[in-house]
Amino acid sequence: MAWLAIHLGGIFLWQWRPGLIPVAIIVVLVQAWLSTGLFIIAHDCMHGSLAPGRPRLNRVIGTVCLSMYAALSFRALLPKHMAHHAAPGTADDPDFHPDSPRRLAPWFVRFFRGYYTHGQILRITAVAIIYMLLGASLINIVIFWAVPAVLALMQLFVFGTYLPHRHEDAPFADDHRARSNRLPLLGSLITCFHFGGYHHEHHLSPGTSWWRLPSVRKQATMALSQRVG
């Protein structure tokens, strides 16, 4: 609801006046974070954790969230994400760049091309035309929809894909080939709804919702302490 309020308010009601640019920047950054959240909710729907035991409801909510975020297709993204979990950090992983396992720019370009399609661009264009027919300005559509979506894409890629799965000198802990970035709880929430700070935990327990990922680490730590003790 917060995303929708900013989306519609920014596109249809925002008036550009002197002194409001700093406010617009803050609104865009908040909307980018909320857009990341929409994707994360859809991601939980892919794993069936938003509404356990109700696949149709997960599919409907995931479809709505991805459509609002950037006219993405839940049906198209679902098999790609399952392929990512089946072989993370390998040539069979659609989210990974096997020829550039450390460099950000080539990996991001491959990631972008893999998720953004001509069909999506057509859907976005159609919605933008409808908005303009209803009285919205193109600049407002770009600022309050396109820019937050692109910023969210970069946020999801850097904190939710690149940093967790980047190859480093130190080996991965297991075949999930994923790392958690160990940010404080608030930092983990702000950067990528815990999918950076607790990414390895997500691969260990993909059916766990994003807000419960810290508890996965806590339980694992407690279990280890009990074994050591």
Rosetta silent file (secondary structure, phi, psi, omega in degrees, C-alpha in Angstrom):
SEQUENCE: MAWLAIHLGGIFLWQWRPGLIPVAIIVVLVQAWLSTGLFIIAHDCMHGSLAPGRPRLNRVIGTVCLSMYAALSFRALLPKHMAHHAAPGTADDPDFHPDSPRRLAPWFVRFFRGYYTHGQILRITAVAIIYMLLGASLINIVIFWAVPAVLALMQLFVFGTYLPHRHEDAPFADDHRARSNRLPLLGSLITCFHFGGYHHEHHLSPGTSWWRLPSVRKQATMALSQRVG
SCORE:     score description
SCORE:     0.000 S_00000001
   1 L     0.000  -37.997  177.438    0.000    0.000    0.000 S_00000001
   2 H   -63.477  -42.884  178.733    2.875    2.382    0.738 S_00000001
   3 H   -60.764  -45.408 -177.298    4.391    1.632   -2.677 S_00000001
   4 H   -65.173  -38.621  179.058    1.059    2.208   -4.407 S_00000001
   5 H   -62.978  -45.206  178.637    0.438    5.487   -2.583 S_00000001
   6 H   -67.446  -41.275 -178.868    3.834    6.878   -3.622 S_00000001
   7 H   -58.385  -55.209 -176.875    3.463    5.497   -7.137 S_00000001
   8 H   -72.307  -40.045  179.175    0.073    7.066   -7.844 S_00000001
   9 H   -64.221  -43.629  179.839    0.697   10.201   -5.802 S_00000001
  10 H   -66.270  -41.058 -175.772    4.056   10.867   -7.458 S_00000001
  11 H   -74.843  -40.582 -172.384    2.823   10.205  -10.975 S_00000001
  12 H  -103.812  -22.423 -173.034   -0.527   12.014  -10.826 S_00000001
  13 L  -114.440  -19.691 -174.508   -0.288   14.563   -8.007 S_00000001
  14 L   -65.987  130.027  175.890    3.352   15.673   -7.719 S_00000001
  15 L  -115.491  125.607 -177.505    3.940   19.283   -8.717 S_00000001
  16 L   -79.983  116.847  179.990    7.518   20.377   -9.375 S_00000001
  17 L  -132.749  156.035  178.244    8.254   23.520   -7.385 S_00000001
  18 L   -56.659  135.662  178.155   11.474   25.208   -6.232 S_00000001
  19 L    91.135   -8.459 -177.252   12.854   23.596   -3.117 S_00000001
  20 L   -94.897   -4.747 -178.860   11.072   20.268   -3.573 S_00000001
  21 H   -61.030  -44.214  176.406   13.893   18.428   -5.350 S_00000001
  22 H   -58.578  -37.209  177.632   15.433   17.158   -2.061 S_00000001
  23 H   -64.898  -41.880  179.831   12.000   15.854   -1.063 S_00000001
  24 H   -62.560  -39.193  179.003   11.655   14.136   -4.438 S_00000001
  25 H   -62.158  -44.086  178.937   15.044   12.454   -3.987 S_00000001
  26 H   -63.091  -43.417  179.989   13.979   11.079   -0.594 S_00000001
  27 H   -61.955  -42.528  179.728   10.676    9.864   -2.032 S_00000001
  28 H   -63.424  -42.598  179.180   12.463    8.131   -4.905 S_00000001
  29 H   -64.532  -40.977  176.424   14.893    6.389   -2.539 S_00000001
  30 H   -63.637  -41.468 -179.899   12.035    5.211   -0.324 S_00000001
  31 H   -67.075  -34.052  176.194   10.166    3.996   -3.388 S_00000001
  32 H   -63.210  -42.941  178.440   13.248    2.136   -4.593 S_00000001
  33 H   -64.303  -42.124  177.867   13.443    0.315   -1.246 S_00000001
  34 H   -66.243  -34.078  176.620    9.735   -0.491   -1.392 S_00000001
  35 H   -65.193  -40.115  173.226   10.179   -1.723   -4.964 S_00000001
  36 H   -58.278  -40.889  178.661   12.882   -4.065   -3.715 S_00000001
  37 H   -63.012  -38.821  176.707   10.357   -5.224   -1.140 S_00000001
  38 H   -59.401  -43.314  179.298    7.787   -5.979   -3.836 S_00000001
  39 H   -64.996  -39.740 -178.991   10.305   -8.226   -5.560 S_00000001
  40 H   -65.635  -38.952  176.115   11.180   -9.948   -2.284 S_00000001
  41 H   -61.809  -44.951  177.435    7.494  -10.654   -1.591 S_00000001
  42 H   -61.648  -37.153  177.931    7.182  -12.145   -5.084 S_00000001
  43 H   -62.275  -43.323  176.099   10.328  -14.152   -4.386 S_00000001
  44 H   -61.944  -35.958  177.180    8.743  -15.608   -1.239 S_00000001
  45 H   -63.703  -35.328  178.103    5.719  -16.480   -3.353 S_00000001
  46 H   -61.661  -34.460  179.909    7.998  -18.427   -5.708 S_00000001
  47 L   -91.214    0.270  178.235    9.059  -20.564   -2.757 S_00000001
  48 L    73.205   15.814 -174.586    5.500  -20.832   -1.462 S_00000001
  49 L   -91.889  -15.082  179.009    6.404  -19.277    1.879 S_00000001
  50 L   -70.415  -44.289  177.953    4.105  -16.242    1.771 S_00000001
  51 L  -131.401   81.224 -175.948    0.987  -18.418    1.909 S_00000001
  52 L   -54.924  134.158  178.225    2.131  -21.962    2.780 S_00000001
  53 L    78.087    6.183 -178.929    0.028  -24.675    1.190 S_00000001
  54 L  -129.171   75.920 -175.489   -1.804  -22.228   -1.097 S_00000001
  55 H   -60.696  -36.782 -179.831    0.049  -22.225   -4.447 S_00000001
  56 H   -65.505  -41.934  178.314   -2.652  -20.325   -6.306 S_00000001
  57 H   -65.080  -41.878  175.921   -2.621  -17.480   -3.778 S_00000001
  58 H   -58.809  -42.860 -178.520    1.175  -17.338   -3.904 S_00000001
  59 H   -65.167  -41.862 -179.371    1.026  -17.172   -7.680 S_00000001
  60 H   -65.763  -47.975 -178.817   -1.578  -14.384   -7.701 S_00000001
  61 H   -65.374  -42.002  177.755    0.226  -12.228   -5.126 S_00000001
  62 H   -61.507  -40.449  178.857    3.593  -12.809   -6.793 S_00000001
  63 H   -64.221  -43.218  179.789    2.154  -11.854  -10.173 S_00000001
  64 H   -64.148  -44.964 -178.269    0.634   -8.649   -8.786 S_00000001
  65 H   -63.145  -44.441 -179.801    3.840   -7.615   -6.998 S_00000001
  66 H   -69.271  -33.499  177.561    6.068   -8.169  -10.036 S_00000001
  67 H   -66.834  -42.406  178.569    3.579   -6.395  -12.300 S_00000001
  68 H   -65.798  -43.446 -177.073    3.501   -3.371  -10.007 S_00000001
  69 H   -60.698  -55.157 -176.679    7.266   -3.314   -9.617 S_00000001
  70 H  -161.852   33.890  177.793    8.238   -3.339  -13.289 S_00000001
  71 L    56.087   33.040  177.156    5.701   -5.329  -15.349 S_00000001
  72 L   -79.847  158.086 -178.473    7.753   -8.487  -14.841 S_00000001
  73 L  -100.321  117.498  176.987    6.283  -11.934  -15.482 S_00000001
  74 H   -61.687  -41.845 -178.291    5.979  -14.252  -12.467 S_00000001
  75 H   -62.500  -36.351 -179.349    5.518  -17.216  -14.800 S_00000001
  76 H   -77.479  -35.826 -176.157    8.750  -16.417  -16.654 S_00000001
  77 H   -77.860  -30.026 -175.332   10.833  -15.691  -13.545 S_00000001
  78 H   -56.484  -52.116  179.799    9.778  -18.725  -11.522 S_00000001
  79 H   -64.715  -31.120  177.755   11.686  -21.395  -13.541 S_00000001
  80 H   -66.333  -40.551 -178.985   14.751  -19.139  -13.706 S_00000001
  81 H   -70.776  -36.785  176.768   14.811  -18.748   -9.956 S_00000001
  82 H   -65.103  -35.601  176.335   14.367  -22.467   -9.404 S_00000001
  83 H   -65.802  -35.063  176.144   17.289  -23.050  -11.806 S_00000001
  84 H   -61.436  -45.075 -179.081   19.344  -20.647   -9.684 S_00000001
  85 H   -71.175  -27.470 -179.033   18.686  -22.695   -6.571 S_00000001
  86 H   -71.706  -31.907 -177.199   19.371  -25.957   -8.388 S_00000001
  87 L  -147.281   61.175 -175.406   22.900  -24.947   -9.408 S_00000001
  88 L   -63.140  138.476  176.086   23.932  -21.666   -7.721 S_00000001
  89 L    69.660   25.538  178.148   27.161  -20.077   -8.874 S_00000001
  90 L  -126.879  176.864  179.604   27.625  -22.395  -11.864 S_00000001
  91 L   -65.256  -19.374  178.827   27.222  -22.139  -15.631 S_00000001
  92 L   -88.148   -0.168 -179.717   23.695  -23.539  -15.221 S_00000001
  93 L   -91.550  115.380 -179.050   22.710  -20.675  -12.929 S_00000001
  94 L   -66.969  -15.872  179.016   20.838  -17.938  -14.888 S_00000001
  95 L   -91.912   -0.448 -173.892   21.776  -15.404  -12.183 S_00000001
  96 L  -112.932  151.251  176.231   25.506  -16.120  -12.460 S_00000001
  97 L  -111.775   96.845 -174.804   28.131  -15.003  -14.987 S_00000001
  98 L   -64.795  -24.940  179.971   30.504  -17.991  -15.398 S_00000001
  99 L   -88.503   -8.855  179.006   32.912  -15.986  -17.561 S_00000001
 100 L  -144.402   67.895 -173.665   33.076  -13.099  -15.098 S_00000001
 101 L   -75.081   -2.206 -179.684   32.596  -14.512  -11.596 S_00000001
 102 L  -125.116  -24.613 -173.284   34.182  -11.491   -9.897 S_00000001
 103 L   -87.437  130.025 -174.141   33.572   -8.428  -12.081 S_00000001
 104 H   -70.540  -49.029 -170.477   30.404   -6.470  -11.336 S_00000001
 105 H   -61.188  -52.533  179.407   29.716   -4.671  -14.645 S_00000001
 106 H   -61.519  -37.382  179.700   29.664   -7.658  -17.069 S_00000001
 107 H   -64.230  -42.953  179.673   27.705   -9.694  -14.567 S_00000001
 108 H   -63.262  -41.529  178.928   25.124   -6.922  -14.146 S_00000001
 109 H   -61.055  -43.333  178.307   24.675   -6.593  -17.913 S_00000001
 110 H   -65.205  -41.108  178.474   24.060  -10.334  -18.193 S_00000001
 111 H   -61.182  -45.910 -179.351   21.673  -10.216  -15.234 S_00000001
 112 H   -61.934  -47.161 -179.511   19.731   -7.313  -16.794 S_00000001
 113 H   -63.916  -30.501 -178.053   19.447   -9.014  -20.165 S_00000001
 114 H   -74.683  -22.655 -174.311   18.251  -12.212  -18.534 S_00000001
 115 H  -112.090  -22.877 -178.121   15.338  -10.611  -16.710 S_00000001
 116 L  -102.983  122.802 -172.664   14.202   -7.681  -18.838 S_00000001
 117 L  -117.784  167.152  176.316   12.370   -8.663  -22.025 S_00000001
 118 H   -62.852  -37.146  178.602   10.755   -6.978  -25.010 S_00000001
 119 H   -61.054  -40.025  178.533    7.369   -8.059  -23.668 S_00000001
 120 H   -64.810  -43.458  178.671    8.031   -6.275  -20.417 S_00000001
 121 H   -60.310  -40.136  177.920    9.048   -3.092  -22.226 S_00000001
 122 H   -64.005  -40.677  179.200    5.822   -3.238  -24.239 S_00000001
 123 H   -65.801  -42.827  177.891    3.771   -3.653  -21.058 S_00000001
 124 H   -62.289  -43.197  179.462    5.515   -0.730  -19.370 S_00000001
 125 H   -61.347  -41.789 -179.871    4.999    1.417  -22.470 S_00000001
 126 H   -63.041  -43.673  179.018    1.298    0.539  -22.567 S_00000001
 127 H   -65.008  -41.725  179.483    0.834    1.482  -18.907 S_00000001
 128 H   -61.663  -40.436  178.323    2.784    4.720  -19.400 S_00000001
 129 H   -63.688  -42.904  177.823    0.567    5.664  -22.353 S_00000001
 130 H   -61.322  -43.952  178.604   -2.556    5.006  -20.275 S_00000001
 131 H   -58.953  -44.041 -178.758   -1.133    7.133  -17.466 S_00000001
 132 H   -68.281  -34.581  175.419   -0.440   10.012  -19.865 S_00000001
 133 H   -65.327  -26.966  178.234   -3.935    9.737  -21.328 S_00000001
 134 L   -86.729   -0.457  174.281   -5.202   10.093  -17.752 S_00000001
 135 L   111.437   -0.178 -179.969   -3.188   13.299  -17.342 S_00000001
 136 L   -76.512  151.151  176.336    0.173   12.181  -15.956 S_00000001
 137 L   -91.713  149.839 -179.628    3.381   13.752  -17.206 S_00000001
 138 H   -62.517  -38.366 -178.755    6.133   11.614  -18.680 S_00000001
 139 H   -62.686  -38.958  178.160    8.730   13.111  -16.346 S_00000001
 140 H   -67.240  -37.139  177.729    6.683   12.047  -13.306 S_00000001
 141 H   -63.244  -43.524 -179.816    6.333    8.526  -14.702 S_00000001
 142 H   -65.767  -48.360 -174.607   10.091    8.305  -15.210 S_00000001
 143 H   -67.427  -43.433 -171.234   11.026    9.798  -11.838 S_00000001
 144 H  -100.894    0.020  174.178    8.521    7.952   -9.644 S_00000001
 145 H  -127.638  -56.859 -175.350    8.321    4.598  -11.447 S_00000001
 146 H   -66.096  -47.824 -177.249   11.245    3.989  -13.816 S_00000001
 147 H   -63.081  -48.134  176.471   14.016    5.413  -11.618 S_00000001
 148 H   -60.220  -35.552  179.474   12.965    3.536   -8.436 S_00000001
 149 H   -65.028  -41.999  179.426   12.618    0.324  -10.461 S_00000001
 150 H   -68.278  -42.064  177.413   16.143    0.636  -11.848 S_00000001
 151 H   -62.002  -39.574  177.978   17.570    1.508   -8.422 S_00000001
 152 H   -65.920  -39.060  176.632   15.787   -1.508   -6.953 S_00000001
 153 H   -58.809  -45.797  178.927   17.208   -3.696   -9.703 S_00000001
 154 H   -64.073  -40.132  178.697   20.712   -2.541   -8.820 S_00000001
 155 H   -63.064  -46.003  179.432   20.009   -3.084   -5.112 S_00000001
 156 H   -63.745  -39.684 -178.722   18.706   -6.607   -5.732 S_00000001
 157 H   -69.203  -50.877 -174.498   21.642   -7.447   -7.959 S_00000001
 158 H   -65.072  -51.650 -172.507   24.447   -6.058   -5.778 S_00000001
 159 H   -89.795  -24.725 -176.648   23.223   -7.213   -2.370 S_00000001
 160 H  -103.047  -10.236 -178.475   21.071  -10.184   -3.347 S_00000001
 161 H  -132.423  -58.384 -171.951   23.101  -11.755   -6.154 S_00000001
 162 H   -65.512  -56.680 -177.705   26.565  -10.353   -6.828 S_00000001
 163 H   -64.143  -41.452  179.113   28.016  -10.065   -3.321 S_00000001
 164 H   -67.303  -32.155 -173.203   26.531  -13.372   -2.054 S_00000001
 165 H  -111.897    2.604  178.269   27.621  -15.420   -5.089 S_00000001
 166 L   -64.325  136.054  177.073   30.793  -13.632   -6.213 S_00000001
 167 L   -76.189  132.311  179.242   33.807  -15.922   -6.353 S_00000001
 168 L  -128.187  176.986  179.147   36.554  -14.886   -3.953 S_00000001
 169 L   -63.687  -39.478  178.195   39.887  -16.314   -2.843 S_00000001
 170 L   -74.559  134.978 -178.558   38.243  -17.900    0.189 S_00000001
 171 L   -70.657  158.719  174.309   36.151  -20.958   -0.763 S_00000001
 172 L   -70.885  158.797 -177.446   32.417  -21.158   -0.233 S_00000001
 173 L   -71.717  -28.299 -176.848   31.193  -23.036    2.821 S_00000001
 174 L  -160.892 -170.421 -176.302   29.244  -25.606    0.781 S_00000001
 175 L   -73.670   -4.406  173.769   27.682  -26.395   -2.594 S_00000001
 176 L   -71.648  -18.729  178.747   25.156  -23.580   -2.219 S_00000001
 177 L    46.205   53.051 -179.052   28.053  -21.293   -3.211 S_00000001
 178 L  -139.501  146.478  176.911   26.515  -18.409   -1.267 S_00000001
 179 L  -125.238  149.465  169.388   27.738  -16.019    1.397 S_00000001
 180 L   -98.134  141.859 -172.837   25.963  -13.792    3.892 S_00000001
 181 L   -85.448   -3.016  173.224   27.458  -10.311    4.164 S_00000001
 182 L    62.152   29.094  172.427   27.154  -10.141    7.983 S_00000001
 183 L   -69.568  156.374  172.265   25.676   -6.654    8.064 S_00000001
 184 L   -58.088  162.884 -174.551   23.895   -5.616   11.268 S_00000001
 185 H   -54.908  -46.265 -179.426   20.194   -6.479   11.358 S_00000001
 186 H   -66.417  -41.370  178.297   19.047   -3.003   10.320 S_00000001
 187 H   -63.408  -38.623  177.798   21.650   -2.779    7.564 S_00000001
 188 H   -64.033  -40.125  178.770   20.587   -6.168    6.257 S_00000001
 189 H   -66.514  -45.052 -176.158   16.959   -5.029    6.197 S_00000001
 190 H   -68.378  -39.514 -174.964   17.685   -1.727    4.455 S_00000001
 191 H   -72.099  -43.516 -175.918   19.989   -3.139    1.799 S_00000001
 192 H  -163.209   38.242  176.596   17.919   -6.074    0.571 S_00000001
 193 L    50.347   44.778  175.731   15.318   -7.285    3.087 S_00000001
 194 L    74.127    3.561  179.291   17.855   -9.724    4.595 S_00000001
 195 L   -86.372    2.384  167.464   18.772  -11.331    1.258 S_00000001
 196 L  -104.302  -50.816 -177.493   22.287   -9.947    1.541 S_00000001
 197 L   -67.111  -23.149 -177.348   22.848  -10.291    5.250 S_00000001
 198 L  -135.023   40.833 -175.369   21.338  -13.777    5.362 S_00000001
 199 H   -70.765  -39.980  177.677   21.743  -15.094    1.827 S_00000001
 200 H   -62.785  -38.395  177.310   23.461  -18.326    2.794 S_00000001
 201 H   -62.688  -36.131  177.615   20.673  -18.942    5.290 S_00000001
 202 H   -63.259  -41.929  179.512   18.165  -18.458    2.480 S_00000001
 203 H   -70.201  -30.106  175.724   19.850  -21.149    0.400 S_00000001
 204 H   -70.088  -32.667 -177.501   19.946  -23.442    3.407 S_00000001
 205 L  -139.449   72.662 -174.820   16.223  -22.870    3.976 S_00000001
 206 L   -63.596  -20.140  178.626   14.623  -21.449    0.791 S_00000001
 207 L   -84.106    3.814  178.798   11.113  -21.970    2.167 S_00000001
 208 L   -89.026  128.624 -179.877   11.754  -19.512    5.011 S_00000001
 209 L   -63.736  157.026 -172.853   10.180  -16.066    4.540 S_00000001
 210 H   -58.184  -38.078 -176.509   12.505  -13.074    4.388 S_00000001
 211 H   -74.840  -11.655 -179.933   11.590  -11.742    7.842 S_00000001
 212 H  -100.845   -1.413 -178.117   12.394  -15.099    9.465 S_00000001
 213 H   -60.832  -39.520  176.888   15.879  -15.503    7.979 S_00000001
 214 H   -57.922  -32.339 -179.818   17.642  -14.032   11.049 S_00000001
 215 H   -69.412  -27.593  177.361   16.013  -16.742   13.151 S_00000001
 216 H   -63.338  -45.191  178.328   17.553  -19.424   10.888 S_00000001
 217 H   -66.193  -41.547 -179.187   21.049  -18.176   11.773 S_00000001
 218 H   -61.306  -43.143  179.425   20.125  -17.826   15.441 S_00000001
 219 H   -66.069  -39.661  178.897   18.847  -21.403   15.582 S_00000001
 220 H   -65.578  -39.923  179.029   21.935  -22.702   13.781 S_00000001
 221 H   -64.688  -42.436  179.390   24.209  -20.808   16.171 S_00000001
 222 H   -64.684  -41.590  179.896   22.360  -22.164   19.206 S_00000001
 223 H   -64.277  -39.789  177.715   22.514  -25.711   17.849 S_00000001
 224 H   -64.505  -41.553 -179.824   26.254  -25.376   17.248 S_00000001
 225 H   -63.282  -38.672 -179.912   26.798  -24.013   20.758 S_00000001
 226 H   -67.270  -38.174  178.866   24.897  -26.928   22.260 S_00000001
 227 H   -67.210  -42.108  179.572   26.970  -29.440   20.274 S_00000001
 228 H   -66.031  -40.913  179.848   30.216  -27.765   21.302 S_00000001
 229 L   -68.162    0.000    0.000   29.071  -27.530   24.898 S_00000001
